[in-house]
Amino acid sequence: MTSIIRQKVGDKIYLYESVSFRNADGKPRNKRVPIGKINPITGNPVYKPEYLARMAEQGTPIEIPATNMTFSIEEIQRSSIKDYGAFYLFQSIAQSIGLLRALERALPNYWQEVFNLACYLISSGDPFLYCEDWINSTECLPVGSMSSQRISELLAAISPDSREAFYQEWCQCRSEQEYLALDITSVSSYSNLIEDVE
């Protein structure tokens, strides 16, 4: 028996084809195959080309609802274009290494602003004075105004205890995934500076 299942992951909804079967021991099992996702704007499914081709070969083609989105000249003039690629990359990396979770736990009131500031510094390298322009032209976490005055207030509001809490969260997160490696084959390891090597 085959069915289509929706599964929400973060802010996205993915579609899976679930096939029910019995294994060699006669126990019921399910196999899920990703077949697409839900378009967050229209709410319509967006299927993978392989799935559409497979369904067409099986004689059960899927009709894709037409989206006739038209925009007026006024809507186009009011629209804005924002950069997204670099921020998406930074956010994906931060999510996968646990940085976002550590920030959210240690700085629950300011983690989004701090992450946006970090992304700004990495992508531009400019002083905080220009951060507001970057925020306005980049699709990033919704934090409101990031003027230089707001950034100064934000940095002053983060207490030493909050910073220490972040370092503890971060060390705890990374300690299970990192290790210390010693190079015992180089001359420097046998020198008098062995403590520095360690």
Beta strands, then each sheet from edge to edge (+ up, - down):
strand 1: 2-9
strand 2: 12-22
strand 3: 28-38
strand 4: 45-47
sheet 1: 1+ 2- 3+ 4-
end
